[in-house]
Amino acid sequence: MTSRNPRDSRLRLVSPRSLATAPRAVTQRRTRRPAPRPPEGTPPPAELARMARTGLSDAARVARWADAALGPGRDGANPDGKGTLSDATAERAAADLGLTTVQVRADWDTARLAGLIEVHGGDARPGWRLRAWSRDDSAVLRGWVALFDAWSLAYPEPADREPGAVAEVVSAMPQVLSFLQLSAGPVPVEQLLDLLGQRVTELRTERCEISYGPDPATDPAPEPAEVPDAPLAPLLEWALEALASVGALTRDEGQATLTALGSWAVWVKLEQICVAAQSPAGNIEQSAEDMLRGCAQLRPNAARAEYRAWLAARTVGGAVTELIAAARGEDALTRGLAFEALRVVGAPAEPDVRAVVEETPLRPYALLWLAEHDGYDPEDAHEVLTRAESTWLWVDTAAAVADHGEAPLLVRHLESAVQPTVPALLDEVRAVGHPRTVQVLVALAAAHPDPALAKAVRRAAFQVHTGGS
């Protein structure tokens, strides 16, 4: 690389995962939590996915029709040029598919709740799950769980009930579902009604607030306000019918029984709660940026466990938005860790990652993420980057190492560049225009033990700083 060391100077590309593993100052041990197993008798994932495909077949059919007929640039687009389900579009879909408009609208709503269709403003587009529907069982199951989560939207709520009473029942139903799941068989509706009543009472007690009215020390205490005790039986009936409509349970002679899919989904939700409760580093309640900073010194496996716990406590959409926002910050290490967390999110993050491809600071990370998502081996994913993108990533990674790592690690990072020689690397680093170029080169010059190479790097830093050549 220099006159003092005439060995082969070809440099190797850094693995895209090096950014997340750079700071290793703290070595941590943690007890591995064994992979959870679903309850005995739960069908294997492939069988569960087959059930989900069957239950969502009508919704998938409408989603495919919309993809083919309403997509941009297609001759079959509806007159208003939007991918929305207008009256005319619903009638056209009904005619093409041999359905009624009522069926089309119901299947459309189901497809939206399951993520087969995504609506953005006035436009609709196929969701990622529709693209993976035939080949990816996990995508199908995620879609069904999304529908299960939205059961209260899938079936019209009673029009003659107070919204507050409906909200109480929706909030109380997870405990009812947990009881059904633990019972592993038919449960009388009367027993569920008793449980629902107990849970609603608990919710009302939990939200009691201290009155900020007259001073209780000087004024007589007012009579407690009467809480209208709406009959819960009709609301329980509505909730059970809604859950049955999405395929989570069945009704028979005054009893309710979870289906195999319903039992599995409830177990998944309980497991997520357990994961969230076992956060290794206690960052669940932190913002994405603070959580990532808290993971900076963790080993990769421990960091991924922390990401999973943090994600389990949030909706996927909100979590991805937070992670992308954190990646846009000035801290290069946080940027890299944000994309590591997005790898844990997996396919649901694809639209958001794809949307930031044109943002220069995020582009290399997004392209690597998408390449791995599309099946590239992580060690080969760098092939999707141009030379300039690889150089930008090299500088960004070096900035993270300079800010959070140790000098020897920065020196080793020099060998990860795509350029075969240090002069070539310096030329391309100057050309790529990364905002941290000067700081990175100054830090590298200070850390490198070879005086001649350090001098060349310092000269390059000076030229970038002064705008010279």
N, C-alpha and C positions, 0 to 999 in steps of 0.2 A: 504493500500500500504506500510505503514511503521508501526513500533511498536507504533507510536503515533496516528495512524489512521487505526484501524483494519477493516475498511469497505471493501466491495467487491472491489478487485483490478483489476478485468477484464477490459481490455482496449478495446476500439472500434477502428475499422479501419477508418482512415480519408477518407472522400469523395475525389475522385480524383479531384474534382473542388476546394478543399480548397486552393491549391496553388495559384490559380488565385484570390481568394478572401481574402488572408491573409492580405495584407496591406490595412487597412481601415482608415488611418490617415486623409484622406481628404474625406469629404462628399460633393457630388456634386449633383446638381439638373439640369435637362435639360428638355426642352420641348419635349415631344414625338411627332415625326413626324407621322401623321396618315399613316396607310398602304396604299400605292398607289393603285389605281384601274385602270385597263386598260380602254381604250376608250369605250364608249357605243357601244354596238353591237359586241364587241369582244366575240367569243365563249368561253365557259368555258374551263379550262385546259384539261379536259378529252377529249373534242372534238378536241382541238388543237393537243393533242398527237395522236389521231386517224388519223388526217390528216398527221402528221409527219410520223407516221408508214407507212401509205400508200405511201407517197412520197419516203420513204427510204426502201421500202420493198425489192427492187432488191438488194440494197447494203447490207442489212441485210442477204439476202439469200446467197450472195457470202461470206460474213463474216462467216456465220455458216458453209458453205462448207469448208472454209479454216480452221476453228477451228477443224472440224472433220477429214479432210484429211491430214492436214499439221502439226498437233500438234506433239510434241516430243514423241517418243516411239510408234507411230502408224504405222501400217503396210502400210498405204496409203501414207506415206511421200514421197515427190518427191526425185529423185535420188541424188540430191546434199545435201540432209539432212537439207535444210534451208526452213524456212517458207516464202520465197520470191516468187513473181509472175514472175518466169522465163517464157520463151516462152513455154517450155514443160508443166509447171504448168498451164499456161493460156489455152493451148489446152486441157489439161485434165479437167479443170474446165468447159470449154465450152461443152465438150462431156458429162460430168456428169449432167450438168444443162440444157442442150438443148439450149445453147446460142452460139453466135459467140464469137470469141476471142476479137473482138472490144468491144462487150457489156460487157464481163467479165472484161476487163481492165478498162472500164469506171465505172462500178459498184465498182470495187476494189478501184479506186481513190476516189469515193464518200464515200465509207466505211471508208477510211483513214481520209478524211477531217471531217467526222462526229464522229470520235473517236470510231467507231466500230472495227477497226483494228489498232493496234499500231505496228509500225515497228522500231526495234532497231538494227541498223547495218544491218546485213544480215538476221536477224530473224524477223518473224512476230508473233504476239500473239493477241488473242482477247482482245479488250478493255473492260473496266468495263461497258460501256454502253450496250455492247452486252449481257453481263450476266444479266443485269437488264431490258433488252428490253421489255419483256412481262409483267413485273409486276410493273415497275416504270415509271409513266408518266413524272416525272421531268427529268429522265435520257434521255428519248426520246426527250423531248423538248430541253434539253441542247445539245444533239447531232445535232438536226436540226439547232439550233442557231450557233453551231460551223461551220456547213456547210455554213450557211448564211454569217458568218464572212469571209469565204474563197471563196466567190463567184468569185473573180477574178482569182482564181486558178482552178475553176471547169469547165471553158470553155476556149478553146484556144484563146489567144489574137491575134489581127491582126498581121500577120508577116511583113507587109509592113509599120508599124508605128514605130516611134522613141520610145524607152523605156521610155524616159523622158516624152513624151506626154501621154503615157499610165499611167504612175505613177501619173501624174497630174489629169487625169480623175478618177482614183481610189480614190485619196485623196478628190476629189470634190463630189463624189457620195453620201456620207452621207447627205449632204445638199439637194441633189435632192431627196433622199429617204424620208427625213423628210418632204419635201414639198408634196410628194405623200401621206404620212401618214396623214398629216393635211388636205389634200384635200378630203380624204375619198371617193374617186371615180375616174373615168377615168380622165386622164390629157393628153392633146395633146402633142405629142412628140416634136412639135415645141416649145411649152412653156418650156418643160424640157431642150431643147437645149439652149434656151436663158439663163435659170438659170445656166446651166452648164458653159456656156461661162463667165457669171459674176463671178462665183466661181473660175474658173481657173485664171481669171484676178486678183482676190484678192490674190490667192495663189502666183502668180508671183510677185505681189507687196510686199507681206509679206516677201518673201525671198530675196529681194534686199539687197545687202551688200555694205558697203562703200569701195571704191577702195583704195588700198594701193599702187597705181602707182605714177605718178608725183605729186608734191605738187600743189594743186589747187590754192594756193596763188601766185605762180610764173609762172605756166605753164597754157596754155589754156586748158580748160576742153575738154576732148575727147568726141567725138560723142557717144551717148548711143548705146550700141550694140543692133542690131536688134534681137528680139526673134522670131525664126521661128514660124509662126502662123499656126500650123497644123490644117487641117479641123477637127472639133470636131464631126460632124455628124456621120462619120463611127465609131468613138470611142464610142459615145453614143449608137449607134446601138449594138455594141459589148457588152457594159455594160448591156443594157436591155436584150439582149439575154442570157447573163451569169446569170443574176438574175432570168430570167424566167426558166433557166435550173435547178436551185435549188429549184424552186417552190415559189419564193418570189413575183413574179408578173406575170401578163398575158398581152398579146398584142392583140389589135383588132382595125383595121381600123385607124391606125395612132395614137392610144392612148395607154396608159399604166395604169394599175390598180394594186395596191398591193393586193395580196391574203390575206385571214384572217391571215395566218401564217406570211406573210411578214409584215403586219401592226402591228401585235403583237410584232414581233422581233424588228422592228424599235422603238416601244414604250419602249420595254425593254432596248434598248441601250440608249435612251434618259433618261430613269429613272436612269440608272447607272451613267450617267453624273451628274444628279441632286444629287444623293447620294454622289458622289465624291466631289461635290462642297459644300456639307453641312457637311464636316468632323467636328465632335464635338470638337476635340482638336487640329486640324490643323496639323496632322502628315502624310498627304497624300504623301508629297514629300520626306519623310524620308526613310532611309533604314529600313529593317524589324527589325533589332536589336534596332535602335533608336525609331522606332514606338512602339515597345513592352515596352521599358523603359518608353516612354511617357504615356503608358496605365497602368503602374504599380499602380498608385494611383487612378485610376478610379474605380467606382463601376462596377459590372459585366455587367449590361445592357449598360452602357455608353462605356465600353471597347469593347463589341461586335459591337456596332454601329461604333466605330472607326475602328475595323477590317474590317467591311463590306465596309466602305468608302475607306480604303487603298486597299483592294482587287479589288474594282470596277475600280480603276485607273491603274490596271496591268493585264497582261495576267495571267491566272490561273497557267500555268506551271512555269513561272518565279517567281510568288509570293510564290508558294509552295517551290521551290528551296531555296529562300531567307529565308523562315521561318525555314526550316530544318537546314540550315546553322547556323541560330541564335540559334537554340536549341542545337547545338553542342558546344556552347561556355561554359565558366566556370560559368556563372551566372545561378544559379538554378531557380531563379524566371523567368528569360527570357525563360528558357527551358519550364517551365510550361505554361507560357503565349503563347509561340509559338504553343503549342498543342491546347490551347484554340482557337487560331486563325485558326488552321487547322480544328477544329470542325466547324467553320463557313464556311470554304471552302467546307466541306462535301465530297461526294463521289469522286470528281476528284482528291483528295489528296491520295486516297487509295493506288495506286501503290508506291508512294514515302514513305508513312508511313510504308507500308509492307516491303520496302527495307531496313529500318533501324532497324528492329526488333532485329537483331543480334548485334547491337551496345549497349554495356552494359549500358551506361548512358541514352540512349533513350528507351531502351527496355520496361520498365514498362509503360512509357507514350504511346508508340506505341501500346502495347497490350491493354491498356484501350481504346485507340481511336478506335482500330479495333473492340473490343468487343461492344462498343456503336454503331459503324457503322453497326455491324451485328445484332443489335436489342436488346442488353442487356439494361436493365434499368441502368442509370448512378449509382444508389445506389448499384447495384449488380455486376457491371462490374469488381470490384476488385477480384471477384471469379476466374477470369482467371489467376491471378498472383500466382506464387509460394510464399512460405513463405519468401524465400531469396529476391525475386523481390519486395515483399511488404515492406520488411525491407529497401532495397535500396531506394525505393520511400519515405519511412518515413524519412530517413536521408537526402535525397535531398530536400524534403519539409522543413525539419527543417533548412537546410542551407539557404533556401530562406527566411524563417522567421527570422533567426538570422541576415541575412544581411539587410533585408528591413522592418522587423516588429518590434514589441515591446515585452518586456520581458514577460508580461502576456500571450501574444499569444503563445510564445514558450512553456510556462508552460502548457497551454491548449493542445498544440500539443502532449504532452506526452501521453495524454489519447487516442490518435488516433492510437496508435500502435496495431499490431495484437497480440503481446505477452501478456499473462495474468498478468505478474508481471514485475516489473522494473528489477530485476536480469536477468530474461529470455531475456528481451529486450536488456540489455547491452551485454549479451553473444552473441546474434545474430547480434547486431550492430558491435561488434568487428570482427565477422567472415565474414561479408559481404564485408568488404574491401572498403568501400566508401572513396574516397580521402579527404572528408571533415569531416570525423568522429571525429577527435580530436577537431576541431574547434566547431563542433556542441555540443559535450559533455561538453566542457569548458563553452560555452555560456549557456547551460541548467543548469549546476551546479551553475553558477553565478546568474541565474534568479530564481531558485527554492527557495521558502521560507522555505522548510523543511530541516534543517541542516543535518539530517542523510541521507536523500536521496541525497542531494547535495554532501555530502562526498563520497557516493558510486559512483556517476557519475564522480566526479573528479578522483577517483581512477581508474575508467575504462578508462578515457581519458589518464591518465598517463601510463597505461598498453599498450594502443594502441600506444602511442608516443614512448615508449621504446621497444616495441615488446615483452613485458612480458605477463604473464598470471595470 
